[in-house]
Amino acid sequence: MNVNEAIEYIHSVCWKGTVPGLSRTQELLAKMGNPEKKLKFIHIAGTNGKGSTAAMSASILQQAGYKVGLYTSPYIYRFHERMQVNGVEISDEDLAAVTEYVRPLAQSMAESPTEFELVCCIAFEYFLRQNCDIVVLEVGMGGTWDATNVIETPEVAVITNIGLDHTDVLGSTLEEIAATKAGIFKNNGQAVIYRGIPSVEKVFEDICAERNVQLKKADFDSLNLISHGLEGQTFDCGNRKALQLPLLGVHQLKNAAVVLSIMDTLMEKGWKITEDHIREGLRVARWPGRFDIVGRDPLFIIDGGHNPQCIEALVVNIRDYLKDKKVIALTGVLADKDYADMYKPVMSYVQEFVCVTPPNPRKLEAAELASHLMSVGAKATACDSIEEGVRKARQLAGDSGVVLCFGSLYTIGSIKEALDQL
């Protein structure tokens, strides 16, 4: 099996949408000798900020000299991003070899695993073969019934910012969604949460009390932004002064505060992490596709914002970093998103929208999006291809403007590819 055959097999698995239950994942892992039971984890759930929190945590642990696995989803540019060790994506050879090992075991099951379940199992096996000291494991969706939740009590379970997303599966209120995500809290474990509204925090507190979980709440009160620019930001948090972070946005400072609480928890448990490791790990942390500058002349920024909370954060970043600049939005969206509400907050900051069609079966056609935007008073153009969209947006921005890409994670890879070819 070569890498193309491996990825083709993974994508061809009988996809059943989100099917609750961990039994398929547990059965497949048992056939594999339970690699997940031989690994240590930081387990991260949440609506927004999971990936950034995971990336910062992995960066610090790597600075501390540990061999660190990082499992994230979805990927931005290519499948291999989902499994990394010390910042290096899984190789073609390793992805093919592990998939070839897992495939006959999966095919021997009476009920086929979903694609996500299969990928989780491949990742666990890969991280074990790489002898990882610790794996930073991002939940796919929810918590209780997510395939990653087959692991035993992690070193620390983390919940980032909670919002109303996937309400058809996770619950219709923030409290219901919080309870689902808190399914990753295991008996006698440690937990860290992003601060939220009191009713959501109470959900976490009650579940932690019930399961004898020690709970830390990220320290937002002592966060102090010292300076920020397009190259990064400098901030204080508690006794830690003048920390540097290349990730942009006030929300990333809150994610960093969560990471600092994760590190405090690990240090209390005996992990050898120093303040220098923390400082350097934050300074060099990278997480692509989140208000990410990928081009200059004109400034070209890619952001994975695709739900109301992401768009709120995006608006703050526009105000903080792009003040007085001509902003051209290069955007595409999935048809099942509430795109009417999603675009409202950015309307007054964007001079013109260039609409493209995401390469996804759930796509909203560019012409339909442009028509909607024009119906609510915006200036909008529909493009027949993403390549055409990139050219058009750069042309409209001119040398001094900004092209800002957002709306769907599924457009980002194609946009970056088109930009690189220009």
PAPA-990046 format. One record per residue (C-alpha): residue in one letter; x, y, z; chain; residue number from 1. Coordinates in steps of 0.1 Angstrom, whole numbers, plus 5000, padded with zeros to 4 digits. Last residue first. Layout:
<mifis>
 rest   c1   c2   c3 kette  nr
    A    X    Y    Z     A NUM
...
</mifis>
This chain:
<mifis>
 rest   c1   c2   c3 kette  nr
    L 5007 5332 4913     A 422
    Q 5011 5295 4921     A 421
    D 5015 5300 4958     A 420
    L 4983 5320 4959     A 419
    A 4964 5292 4942     A 418
    E 4977 5266 4967     A 417
    K 4968 5289 4996     A 416
    I 4933 5294 4983     A 415
    S 4928 5257 4977     A 414
    G 4940 5248 5012     A 413
    I 4918 5275 5028     A 412
    T 4885 5267 5011     A 411
    Y 4875 5238 5033     A 410
    L 4880 5258 5065     A 409
    S 4850 5279 5056     A 408
    G 4841 5316 5059     A 407
    F 4874 5334 5059     A 406
    C 4900 5350 5036     A 405
    L 4911 5386 5042     A 404
    V 4928 5403 5012     A 403
    V 4943 5436 5025     A 402
    G 4949 5469 5009     A 401
    S 4980 5489 5001     A 400
    D 4993 5472 4970     A 399
    G 4959 5468 4953     A 398
    A 4930 5452 4973     A 397
    L 4908 5448 4942     A 396
    Q 4936 5431 4922     A 395
    R 4944 5408 4950     A 394
    A 4907 5398 4954     A 393
    K 4903 5392 4916     A 392
    R 4935 5370 4914     A 391
    V 4925 5349 4945     A 390
    G 4889 5345 4932     A 389
    E 4901 5334 4898     A 388
    E 4921 5307 4914     A 387
    I 4892 5298 4936     A 386
    S 4871 5292 4905     A 385
    D 4840 5306 4888     A 384
    C 4841 5339 4907     A 383
    A 4811 5357 4923     A 382
    T 4814 5394 4930     A 381
    A 4800 5413 4960     A 380
    K 4793 5449 4971     A 379
    A 4772 5447 5003     A 378
    G 4736 5460 5007     A 377
    V 4718 5431 5022     A 376
    S 4706 5417 4988     A 375
    M 4742 5421 4975     A 374
    L 4754 5396 5002     A 373
    H 4727 5371 4993     A 372
    S 4734 5373 4956     A 371
    A 4771 5369 4962     A 370
    L 4764 5338 4983     A 369
    E 4742 5323 4955     A 368
    A 4767 5331 4928     A 367
    A 4795 5314 4949     A 366
    E 4775 5282 4952     A 365
    L 4770 5270 4988     A 364
    K 4791 5239 4993     A 363
    R 4779 5208 5013     A 362
    P 4797 5185 4988     A 361
    N 4830 5203 4994     A 360
    P 4854 5223 4972     A 359
    P 4842 5256 4986     A 358
    T 4826 5279 4959     A 357
    V 4841 5314 4957     A 356
    C 4828 5349 4966     A 355
    V 4848 5381 4964     A 354
    F 4833 5405 4989     A 353
    E 4840 5443 4988     A 352
    Q 4848 5471 5012     A 351
    V 4847 5450 5043     A 350
    Y 4846 5465 5078     A 349
    S 4808 5474 5079     A 348
    M 4798 5439 5068     A 347
    V 4819 5420 5092     A 346
    P 4793 5415 5120     A 345
    K 4765 5405 5095     A 344
    Y 4784 5377 5077     A 343
    M 4776 5349 5100     A 342
    D 4739 5358 5104     A 341
    A 4731 5352 5068     A 340
    Y 4756 5324 5067     A 339
    D 4738 5301 5091     A 338
    K 4758 5272 5079     A 337
    D 4742 5243 5060     A 336
    A 4752 5258 5026     A 335
    L 4789 5257 5033     A 334
    V 4807 5290 5029     A 333
    G 4831 5308 5006     A 332
    T 4851 5340 5011     A 331
    L 4877 5364 4998     A 330
    A 4870 5396 5018     A 329
    I 4886 5428 5005     A 328
    V 4897 5451 5033     A 327
    K 4909 5486 5025     A 326
    K 4930 5496 5056     A 325
    D 4921 5522 5082     A 324
    K 4924 5497 5110     A 323
    L 4936 5463 5099     A 322
    Y 4953 5450 5132     A 321
    D 4930 5458 5161     A 320
    R 4897 5465 5143     A 319
    I 4901 5436 5119     A 318
    N 4912 5414 5149     A 317
    V 4881 5423 5169     A 316
    V 4860 5414 5138     A 315
    L 4878 5381 5135     A 314
    A 4871 5372 5171     A 313
    E 4834 5378 5166     A 312
    I 4836 5358 5133     A 311
    C 4851 5328 5152     A 310
    Q 4823 5330 5178     A 309
    P 4796 5331 5151     A 308
    N 4810 5301 5131     A 307
    H 4833 5297 5102     A 306
    G 4866 5316 5110     A 305
    G 4895 5296 5094     A 304
    D 4915 5328 5088     A 303
    I 4938 5335 5059     A 302
    I 4955 5369 5056     A 301
    F 4970 5384 5024     A 300
    L 4987 5418 5027     A 299
    P 4990 5431 4992     A 298
    D 5019 5433 4987     A 297
    R 5025 5406 5014     A 296
    G 5014 5369 5017     A 295
    V 5005 5341 5041     A 294
    I 4996 5362 5072     A 293
    D 4976 5338 5094     A 292
    F 4945 5351 5112     A 291
    R 4941 5314 5121     A 290
    G 4950 5292 5091     A 289
    P 4983 5278 5104     A 288
    W 4991 5273 5141     A 287
    R 5027 5281 5151     A 286
    A 5043 5283 5185     A 285
    V 5078 5298 5186     A 284
    R 5074 5324 5213     A 283
    L 5049 5302 5233     A 282
    G 5074 5274 5235     A 281
    E 5102 5298 5244     A 280
    R 5084 5312 5274     A 279
    I 5071 5279 5286     A 278
    H 5105 5262 5283     A 277
    D 5121 5291 5301     A 276
    E 5096 5288 5329     A 275
    T 5107 5252 5333     A 274
    I 5089 5219 5325     A 273
    K 5100 5186 5339     A 272
    W 5066 5168 5344     A 271
    G 5061 5160 5380     A 270
    K 5023 5161 5385     A 269
    E 5025 5197 5397     A 268
    M 5044 5206 5366     A 267
    L 5017 5190 5345     A 266
    T 4990 5211 5362     A 265
    D 5010 5243 5358     A 264
    M 5015 5235 5321     A 263
    I 4978 5231 5316     A 262
    S 4971 5264 5335     A 261
    L 4996 5281 5312     A 260
    V 4978 5266 5282     A 259
    V 4945 5280 5293     A 258
    A 4962 5315 5297     A 257
    A 4975 5310 5261     A 256
    N 4939 5304 5249     A 255
    K 4929 5337 5266     A 254
    L 4958 5354 5248     A 253
    Q 4947 5338 5216     A 252
    H 4912 5354 5221     A 251
    V 4929 5388 5221     A 250
    G 4941 5382 5186     A 249
    L 4973 5371 5168     A 248
    L 4994 5340 5172     A 247
    P 5031 5350 5173     A 246
    L 5031 5350 5212     A 245
    Q 5057 5366 5234     A 244
    L 5055 5366 5272     A 243
    A 5064 5399 5289     A 242
    K 5058 5388 5324     A 241
    R 5047 5355 5341     A 240
    N 5036 5363 5376     A 239
    G 5000 5364 5366     A 238
    C 4997 5366 5328     A 237
    D 5017 5393 5310     A 236
    F 5015 5400 5273     A 235
    T 5035 5406 5241     A 234
    Q 5019 5402 5207     A 233
    G 5028 5390 5172     A 232
    E 5043 5400 5139     A 231
    L 5011 5419 5128     A 230
    G 5013 5441 5158     A 229
    H 5006 5438 5195     A 228
    S 5018 5454 5228     A 227
    I 5016 5450 5265     A 226
    L 4983 5430 5267     A 225
    N 4976 5422 5304     A 224
    L 4960 5389 5315     A 223
    S 4956 5389 5353     A 222
    D 4919 5383 5353     A 221
    F 4920 5356 5326     A 220
    D 4935 5330 5348     A 219
    A 4923 5297 5334     A 218
    K 4901 5277 5357     A 217
    K 4917 5246 5373     A 216
    L 4896 5216 5384     A 215
    Q 4907 5185 5403     A 214
    V 4884 5157 5392     A 213
    N 4866 5136 5419     A 212
    R 4841 5123 5394     A 211
    E 4810 5140 5409     A 210
    A 4829 5171 5419     A 209
    C 4843 5174 5384     A 208
    I 4808 5170 5369     A 207
    D 4794 5197 5392     A 206
    E 4822 5221 5386     A 205
    F 4820 5217 5348     A 204
    V 4782 5223 5348     A 203
    K 4788 5252 5372     A 202
    E 4812 5268 5347     A 201
    V 4785 5268 5321     A 200
    S 4760 5285 5344     A 199
    P 4786 5310 5354     A 198
    I 4794 5322 5318     A 197
    G 4828 5310 5306     A 196
    R 4864 5307 5317     A 195
    Y 4885 5283 5296     A 194
    I 4887 5251 5315     A 193
    V 4915 5229 5330     A 192
    A 4909 5194 5343     A 191
    Q 4928 5168 5364     A 190
    G 4917 5132 5369     A 189
    N 4902 5111 5397     A 188
    N 4874 5098 5374     A 187
    K 4876 5110 5338     A 186
    F 4866 5144 5324     A 185
    I 4862 5138 5286     A 184
    G 4824 5137 5290     A 183
    A 4828 5174 5299     A 182
    K 4821 5181 5262     A 181
    T 4786 5167 5264     A 180
    A 4779 5186 5296     A 179
    A 4792 5218 5281     A 178
    I 4769 5214 5250     A 177
    E 4739 5210 5273     A 176
    E 4749 5241 5293     A 175
    L 4755 5261 5261     A 174
    T 4720 5253 5249     A 173
    S 4706 5233 5220     A 172
    G 4726 5201 5225     A 171
    L 4755 5182 5210     A 170
    V 4741 5166 5178     A 169
    D 4717 5191 5163     A 168
    T 4735 5219 5181     A 167
    H 4767 5213 5160     A 166
    D 4778 5248 5171     A 165
    L 4766 5270 5199     A 164
    G 4798 5281 5217     A 163
    I 4822 5269 5243     A 162
    N 4858 5282 5246     A 161
    T 4884 5255 5256     A 160
    I 4879 5224 5276     A 159
    V 4910 5205 5288     A 158
    A 4916 5171 5303     A 157
    V 4949 5166 5320     A 156
    E 4973 5137 5324     A 155
    P 4946 5117 5307     A 154
    T 4923 5092 5324     A 153
    E 4918 5063 5300     A 152
    I 4914 5069 5263     A 151
    V 4883 5059 5244     A 150
    N 4873 5095 5243     A 149
    T 4892 5101 5210     A 148
    A 4862 5085 5192     A 147
    D 4839 5113 5203     A 146
    W 4809 5101 5223     A 145
    T 4814 5120 5255     A 144
    G 4834 5149 5240     A 143
    G 4817 5170 5214     A 142
    M 4833 5169 5180     A 141
    G 4868 5159 5168     A 140
    V 4886 5160 5202     A 139
    E 4922 5172 5200     A 138
    L 4949 5149 5215     A 137
    V 4982 5163 5227     A 136
    V 5002 5131 5229     A 135
    I 5029 5125 5255     A 134
    D 5063 5107 5257     A 133
    C 5059 5096 5221     A 132
    N 5076 5063 5212     A 131
    Q 5072 5068 5175     A 130
    R 5055 5034 5171     A 129
    L 5031 5045 5199     A 128
    F 5023 5077 5181     A 127
    Y 5016 5058 5149     A 126
    E 4993 5033 5166     A 125
    F 4973 5060 5183     A 124
    A 4970 5079 5150     A 123
    I 4958 5049 5130     A 122
    C 4931 5044 5157     A 121
    C 4920 5080 5155     A 120
    V 4919 5078 5117     A 119
    L 4896 5048 5118     A 118
    E 4872 5065 5142     A 117
    F 4871 5096 5120     A 116
    E 4863 5075 5089     A 115
    T 4836 5056 5107     A 114
    P 4842 5021 5119     A 113
    S 4826 4992 5100     A 112
    E 4802 4970 5119     A 111
    A 4810 4933 5117     A 110
    M 4847 4940 5121     A 109
    S 4872 4921 5099     A 108
    Q 4876 4951 5076     A 107
    A 4890 4972 5105     A 106
    L 4916 4945 5113     A 105
    P 4925 4941 5076     A 104
    R 4930 4979 5073     A 103
    V 4950 4986 5105     A 102
    Y 4984 4973 5094     A 101
    E 4981 4988 5059     A 100
    T 4971 5021 5075     A  99
    V 5002 5020 5097     A  98
    A 5025 5013 5067     A  97
    A 5009 5039 5044     A  96
    L 5010 5067 5070     A  95
    D 5046 5058 5079     A  94
    E 5058 5058 5043     A  93
    D 5040 5091 5034     A  92
    S 5056 5107 5065     A  91
    I 5036 5119 5095     A  90
    E 5039 5156 5099     A  89
    V 5069 5171 5118     A  88
    G 5062 5195 5147     A  87
    N 5077 5172 5174     A  86
    V 5055 5143 5162     A  85
    Q 5026 5152 5139     A  84
    M 4993 5135 5130     A  83
    R 4965 5156 5115     A  82
    E 4989 5176 5093     A  81
    H 4992 5145 5071     A  80
    F 4958 5151 5055     A  79
    R 4969 5182 5037     A  78
    Y 4963 5220 5037     A  77
    I 4940 5228 5066     A  76
    Y 4935 5194 5084     A  75
    P 4903 5189 5104     A  74
    S 4913 5179 5129     A  73
    T 4943 5176 5153     A  72
    Y 4966 5150 5168     A  71
    L 4999 5162 5181     A  70
    G 5025 5137 5194     A  69
    V 5053 5151 5216     A  68
    K 5088 5136 5222     A  67
    Y 5098 5156 5253     A  66
    G 5127 5179 5256     A  65
    A 5110 5208 5275     A  64
    Q 5109 5228 5242     A  63
    Q 5088 5200 5228     A  62
    L 5064 5203 5258     A  61
    I 5061 5240 5251     A  60
    S 5053 5235 5214     A  59
    A 5028 5208 5221     A  58
    S 5009 5230 5245     A  57
    M 5009 5259 5220     A  56
    A 4997 5237 5192     A  55
    A 4969 5221 5213     A  54
    T 4956 5255 5225     A  53
    S 4956 5268 5190     A  52
    G 4938 5236 5178     A  51
    K 4912 5236 5205     A  50
    G 4905 5274 5202     A  49
    N 4868 5272 5194     A  48
    T 4840 5247 5203     A  47
    G 4858 5228 5231     A  46
    A 4877 5195 5238     A  45
    I 4914 5189 5245     A  44
    H 4929 5157 5259     A  43
    I 4965 5159 5271     A  42
    F 4976 5123 5268     A  41
    K 4999 5096 5280     A  40
    L 5004 5065 5258     A  39
    K 5005 5027 5264     A  38
    K 4967 5024 5268     A  37
    E 4962 5040 5234     A  36
    P 4981 5012 5217     A  35
    N 4953 4988 5226     A  34
    G 4966 4955 5211     A  33
    M 4954 4963 5176     A  32
    K 4923 4940 5178     A  31
    A 4915 4959 5210     A  30
    L 4919 4992 5192     A  29
    L 4893 4980 5166     A  28
    E 4868 4970 5192     A  27
    Q 4872 5001 5212     A  26
    T 4867 5023 5182     A  25
    R 4836 5004 5172     A  24
    S 4822 5004 5207     A  23
    L 4827 5042 5213     A  22
    G 4791 5052 5206     A  21
    P 4773 5080 5188     A  20
    V 4772 5078 5150     A  19
    T 4783 5111 5135     A  18
    G 4780 5107 5097     A  17
    K 4778 5071 5086     A  16
    W 4808 5069 5063     A  15
    C 4816 5035 5050     A  14
    V 4854 5038 5047     A  13
    S 4864 5053 5013     A  12
    H 4882 5083 5028     A  11
    I 4906 5060 5047     A  10
    Y 4911 5037 5017     A   9
    E 4919 5066 4994     A   8
    I 4944 5080 5020     A   7
    A 4962 5046 5022     A   6
    E 4961 5041 4984     A   5
    N 4977 5075 4979     A   4
    V 5003 5067 5006     A   3
    N 5014 5034 4990     A   2
    M 5000 5000 5000     A   1
</mifis>
